[in-house]
Amino acid sequence: MKTIRPSDIRTFAFCPRLYFFENHLMKAEELMSLKELIEYKVKLILGKAFHFVVELVEEGEKEKDFEGTFAWYKVKGRPDVVKEDSVVEVKSSKGPKDGAWYGDYLQASLYAAIFGKEKVVIKYRDGERELEPDEEELLTILQLMELVKEGYFPPPKKSKWCESCPFREICEKLGDEGDDWFPRIPYVKRA
């Protein structure tokens, strides 16, 4: 049985090529300059503070390590809050105008599938989004992730975030090539 962390599915949705680089080269943090690393760590600390404040007022079982199974995967992770009917993920960023960031939705959906919950709630700085998990969609993404982990080189997912990606130079040199069959991963999951 293969092991996956829910944060991996979030990275994949953000950019399949970043997921490739982190699995076959090195983690992004290892390529950052000292200034970039400090900025990254400060953002992590601020994110943890936001999590802490939200979780103080949120009812339900809070951040607890667990292992579970979904399809042919062993899943290891730590959901932010598990309630009677939902999984709540807390994000320190702002959400999109409509729906949730796709990676956040997939991460919460994987937790929901394991805990048998019918909805996911994603709390952003600017409000919360409630969505229904789709296990078929989740399985499709996990199959694509498996291909990339085995060595398939996906096309890049171009966005404004490419400028700050530590793999930008190598990614640009490798070009935009990719197979036409590889699906375009959306940025946003609409409600």
N, C-alpha and C positions, 0 to 999 in steps of 0.2 A: 504494500500500500504506500503510495506516494504522500509526502507531507507538504502542506501548503500553509502559509500564514495569510490571514485576511488582508494584511497590509500589502502583500505581494499582488493581490488582485487589483488593489487601488493603484499601485505603480504601473501595472500593465495597462489599465484603462487610461491613465495619464499619458503614457507613451509606450507602445509596445517595443519600440527600439531601445528606449531607456531600460526597460525590463531585460532585453537581450544583453545590453552592455553590462548591467549589474550582475547578471548570471554568468557571463562568459569572460568578462574582463575584471572589473573590480567595482566596489561600491562607490557611488558618486562622492561621498565624503572624502575618500582617499585621494581624489583629484583636486579638491578645493584648495585655494590659497588660504593662508592664515586669516586674512580679512574675511573671505567668503565663509570660512568655517566658523569664525566668531559670530558673524551675522546669522548664520544658520542655527547655531546653538542658542543665540538670544531669542530667535523666533520659536524654537522648541520650548524654551523656558516660559515664554509668554503664553504659548499654547497650553502648556501644562497648568499654568495658573488659571486660564480660562476654563479648562476642564474641571479643575478643583472647585471653582465657584459654582459652576452649573451643577455638578454632581452633589454639592451640598444641599441643594434644594430639590433635586430630582429623587423621586421615590423609586424603589426597586433595588435589585442586587447590583452592586457596583463593581467596577474593574476587578475581575478575579480571573487568574489564569485558568484555562481549561483546555481539554483535548476532546475532540469529537470526530465524527465521520460524516462525510457528505459524498455520495456516489463512491468513487474509488479513491478518495483522498482522506488522509488523516489531517485534521485541521487543528492547529495550535494557535491560540490567540488570547485576547483579553478584550471582550466587548465592554463598552463604557458603562451601559446600564441595561439590565435585562428586566423587563416588566412582565406582568401576567400575560399581556396580549401583544407585546412588541419588543423590539430591540432598539435602543436609543444610542446613536453615535453622536458624539460632541465634536464639532470642528471649530477651530478658532478663526477660520477665514469667513469671508462673506460668501453666501450662496449665490447661485445664478438667479436671475429675475423670476424664472419659471422652472420649477422642478429642483433637482439636486445635481451636484456634480456626479457624473457617471461613476467614477471610481469610489466615491463615498457611498453611493447607492449600492454598488456591487459588494463592497466590504460589509455593509450592514445586512444586505440580503444573504450573504454567506452565513453570518451569525444567525439570522432569522431561520434559515433552512435547518441549521443544526439544532436550534432550540425549539423548533416547531412553532414559530410565531407567524402570525398572518399579516403583520405590517412592520415597517421600519420607520423610525423617526430620526431625522438628521437635524441636529440643532446647530445652526450657524450663528455668527455674531448678529446677523440681521434678521433672525427669525428661524422658525423650524419648518421642515418639509416632511409630510407624511406620504409614504408610497407603499405599494404592495410588492413584495418580492416575487420574482419570476424565476423559478428553478430551471426551466428550459434555457432561458437566456444565460443564467449562471453557468450551466453545463457547457454551453457553446463557448463562452469566454474561457472556462477552464481548459477546454480542449485546445483552443488557440494558444493559451499559455504553455501548455505541455509541448506543443510543436516548437515554440520559441525556445523553451528550456532545452529541448533536444538538439537545437542548433539552427532552426529555421531563422533566417534574417529578415525581419519584417520591414515594411516601408516606414519612414518617419511619420509622426503625427505633428505636423507643423502648427506652431502656436507662438504667441508672444513669449512664452516661457523658454523657447529654444535659446534666446539670447543669454540666459543665465545658466544653461545646462553645462555641467562640467565636461560632457562628452560632445559638445557642439562642434568642435573642430574636426574630430574624427568622423562624426555623423555627416557633416557637410562634404568631407572628402569622399565618403562612400556613396554620396548622391541620394537621389530620391527613388532609386529603383526598388522595386518590390513586385511580387506577383499580383496580377490583377484580381485574383480570386480572394486575396486577403481582405477581409471586410474592413470598412472604415469604422473605427471605434468612435461613438459619439462623445461629445464633451458633456452633454447634459441629458439627464433622464427626466423627461417631462412627466408631470403628475397626471 
